[in-house]
Amino acid sequence: MVKNWVKRTPEDFRFTAKFPKVITHDKFLIDVEDEVEQFLENIKPLEEKTLALLIQLPPSMEITPGLENLRNFLHLLDGGFRYAVEVRHHSWFQDLAYNFFADNDICLVWSQLAKLSTPPIVTTDFLYVRLIGDRSISEKDFGTIQRDRVSEMNNWASEIKNVEGGKGRGRSSEVSAVMIAANNHYAGFGPGTVNIFRNMIGQTELSWQDQEHIQRQIQQAKQLEKEQQFSLSNTLSKGQKRKRQSSLTEYI
């Protein structure tokens, strides 16, 4: 599946990928050598097209013992990738965490959640902004903007402009790239949110008018995944099937 992502995307297409939930949320980064090795091995074909791998920490993980878990986790990582950490507990918002990320060349993700907003501290030479929101918008309403997030987005756009102007907090003078991610739960339509944000930072909108072509691509990708899973099911034992299917779900 990952090899097909490489083949089916243009040369200038770039990815970010999130570490599987079993590593971050189920096992809290502890005793995960096998899981990390499997994930990094499977994602390796995407290395040249990957901007960063995301380590999203659960909301329950406070800075203590979270920092200790991270310290012990770092030696498992592949130096060929860049890394970003998304913290979701307010106890992380202090110099102890900012210095740790900066010293280890890890990006502190700027995230906008339902009840939490990360301070815009720069810890490495790229920014990763994730506009996530909550899950109060029904999936049946996805496809159009459902909620006004303009004020929040203006704040993030201003912070990015501050960094561009050398007025950011932290290592802002080193930043050379910014990534923005928005899901449908944030305002109802991730691509629409992206275009609103692009306008705010002076970029042109992307066209989403060719929906029929996009839907064909989605269906082709789903069919390809079904064919791959069918092929796997004919070659793996029952126990291997369950493990493989779980892994694929986590990667998706």
N, C-alpha and C positions, 0 to 999 in steps of 0.2 A: 504493500500500500504506500509506504513512504517513498519507495523508488519511483512509483507512478506519479507522486506529487512532484518529484524532481523533473520527470519527463514531460508532464502535462502543463507545466507553468513556464512562462517566458523567462529568458535569461535574467532579466532585471527584476523578476518577482522575488519578494522577500517574505520570510516566515518568522513568526515567534511561536514557541511551543511551551505548553505548561507541563511541569512534572506531574506524573500520575498521582491521583488522590491517595492511593495506598501509601505512598511515600510521605506525603506532607500532612495529611489529615488523619489517616488511620494509624500510622506508626510514628508520627511526629518526628521524622528524620532519624529515628533510632533503629539500629539493626536492619538497615535497608540496603546492604551491599549488593545483594542479588538483584533487587528491584531496580536500583540505580544502574547497575551494569547492563541489565536487559533494556532499559529505556534508552540509555546512551548508545548502545549498540544498534538499536532499531532506528534511532533518529540520525545516526551518523551520515547516511547518504545525503541528508539535507544540510550538512555543515556549511557548505559554500553559500547556501541561500538563506541561512538563518541569522537573524540579527541578534537574537537573545533567547535564552531559555528562562522561563519564569518559574520561580519557586514561590508559590502562593501559600502563605502560612494560614492556619485556621484562626478564626476569631478568638478562640479560647487560649491561644498561645501567647503568653505575656513575655516580656523581654527576659525575665528570669522564669524558667530555665531556657527560653528560646535561644538566647545568644550562645549558650553552652552547646545546645543541640546543633546549631549552625556551625560552630567552630569544629566540632567533631565530624560534621558532614562534608566540609569543603574538600577534604583530601580524596573523596570519591569522585569528584567532578573531572570532566574531560577539559583540558586546557585549550582545546580547539574551539570551544564555544564561549560566548559572553553570557553573563548571568544577571538576572534582576530578581529582587525579592520584594514581594508584596506583603506588608504587615497589616494586620487588621485588628490590632488592639492598641489603645492609646498609650500604653506604657512604653512603647517603642519610640515615642516622639521625644527624644532627648539626645544629647551629644554622645553618650556612650554608644548608642546604636549608629548614629551618623558616622562617627569616626571608624567604627568597625567596618561598615560597608565601604567607606572611602579607602581604608587601609588594605582591603581585600579586592579592590577594583570591582565592586558589585553595585549595581544601580538600585537605589531605593526608589521603588515604583511610587509615582504620584497617583493615588486612586481616590475616586469619588464614589463612596458607598452610601447606603441609605442614612446611616447615623455616624459616619466617620469620613473625615477628609484629611489626607496626608499633608503635613507641612511641606512646602515646595523646596526641599533641601537637595542640592545637587551633590552626588557622591562619586560620580564617574563621568566619562566623556560622552555619555549619551543619556537622554531622558526617555522614560517610558511612562506615558500617562494612560491610565485605564479608567474609562467612564462606565461604571457598572450599575450604579443605582440599586434598586430593590427588585422584587419579583411581583409587584402589585399590578403590572400590566399583563393582561391575559394574552396568551399566545395567539388566540384567534384575532387579536387586534394588531398583531405585528404586520408591518408593511407600510405604515404611515406614522408620522410623528404624532404621538398621543399626549405628550407632556412637555410643557415649556421649561427647558433647561438652559435657556439663553444666558441668564444671569450667572449661573454656575460656570458655564463654559467660557463666558467672558473673563471670569476670574482666572481660569487656567490659561487662557490665551494671553492675558496680561503677564502672568508669571513667565510664560515662555518668551515673551517679548523682553522681559526684564533680563532673562538669561542671555538672549541674543545681544542685548545692549550692554552686557557686562555688569548688570546690577543684581544678578541673582544671588541666592544664599548658598554658600558652600563653594564647590569647585566649578563655578559657572563659566570661568574663563576657558575651560578645557572642552566644553561641549561642542560637538560637531554634528550630532544627529538627534532627531526627536521622533519618537514613535507614539502614535495616538491610537488607542483601541476603544471601540464603543460597541456594546452589545445591544440587542433589541430591548432588553429589560430597562435600559437607561431612559429612553424616551419613546420607544415604540418601533424604531426603525434605525438600526445601526448605520447603514449607508447614508441615510438622511442626516443623521447626527454628524457623520464625518464631513458631509458637504457644508453644513452650517459652520463647523469648526474651521474648515478650509477657508471660508469667506472671512472669518474673524482674524485669521493670521495672514491674509492677503494672497491666498492661493485660489486658483480657478476650481470650479466645481467639477466633479466627475459625473459622467452621464450614466444613469441607471435605466434609460428608456428601453433598451433592448432586452426586456424581461424574458421574452420567449427564448432568446439565445441563451440567457443565463440559466433558465429552467432546464433547457436541454443538456447543458453542461452538468447541472446538478444530478439529473437523472442518469446520465452516462457514468458519473462518478459512483452513484449508488449501485448501478448495475455491475460495475467493475468490482466493487467491494463484495457484492453477493457472490460473484463468480470466484473471487479469491477465497472467501470463507467456505464455499462449497468444495473447492479444491482441497483446502486444508482439512475439511471434515472427512475426506476420503483417505487421508494419510495419517491423521493423528488418533491416538487412543482416546477413550472417553475422558480420562483425567486431563490429558493434554489439551483436549478440546475446550474444556471448561476454563482452564488457565489461559489459553490463547484468546478465547472470546472475551474474557474479563479484561485482558490486557488491551485488546483492540478498542473496547468501549472506553477505557480510560484515556487512550491516546486521542480518540476522536473528541 
